[in-house]
Amino acid sequence: MADKEGKEVKVNLSFTSGNLFLYGAIVDAVSGLLWAILAAAGSSEGAYRASGFFQGFFFTVLGALVLYGLSLIVQRKQ
C-alpha cells in the first residue's frame, strides 16, 4: 500500500459577536421548529399534540427574537 502524505490546512475564522447572535437565532429557530414538530408527532391525544407544538413554537419565536435583538444591539454599538 502506498503511503499518502496528509496536507496541513490552516483555517482562520473570525466572527463578530453580532454575527454569532444572528447565527444563533437561525439555529434556535430551526431547532425549535424541529422540537415543536417532534413534540406534536410524539403524543397521542389531539389537544396534547397541539399544546406540545405551540410550546415548542413559542420558545422558538421567543429565543430567536431575543438572539436577533441582541445581534442588532451589538451591531449598533460597534
Backbone hydrogen bonds, N-H to C=O, Kabsch-Sander energy under -0.5 kcal/mol:
donor,donor_aa,acceptor,acceptor_aa,energy
5,E,3,D,-0.5
9,V,7,K,-0.6
13,L,11,V,-0.6
20,L,16,T,-2.1
21,F,17,S,-2.1
22,L,18,G,-2.1
23,Y,19,N,-3.0
24,G,20,L,-2.2
25,A,21,F,-2.0
26,I,22,L,-1.7
27,V,23,Y,-2.4
28,D,24,G,-2.5
29,A,25,A,-2.2
30,V,26,I,-2.2
31,S,27,V,-2.6
32,G,28,D,-2.4
33,L,29,A,-2.0
34,L,30,V,-2.0
35,W,31,S,-2.3
36,A,32,G,-2.6
37,I,33,L,-2.4
38,L,34,L,-2.6
39,A,35,W,-2.5
40,A,36,A,-1.9
41,A,37,I,-2.2
42,G,38,L,-1.7
43,S,39,A,-0.6
49,R,45,E,-2.2
50,A,46,G,-2.2
51,S,47,A,-2.4
52,G,48,Y,-2.1
53,F,49,R,-2.1
54,F,50,A,-2.7
55,Q,51,S,-2.1
56,G,52,G,-2.0
57,F,53,F,-2.6
58,F,54,F,-2.3
59,F,55,Q,-2.1
60,T,56,G,-1.8
61,V,57,F,-2.5
62,L,58,F,-2.8
63,G,59,F,-2.3
64,A,60,T,-2.5
65,L,61,V,-2.5
66,V,62,L,-2.2
67,L,63,G,-2.3
68,Y,64,A,-2.5
69,G,65,L,-2.6
70,L,66,V,-2.3
71,S,67,L,-1.9
72,L,68,Y,-2.0
73,I,69,G,-2.3
74,V,70,L,-2.5
75,Q,71,S,-2.2
76,R,72,L,-1.9
77,K,73,I,-1.6
78,Q,74,V,-1.1
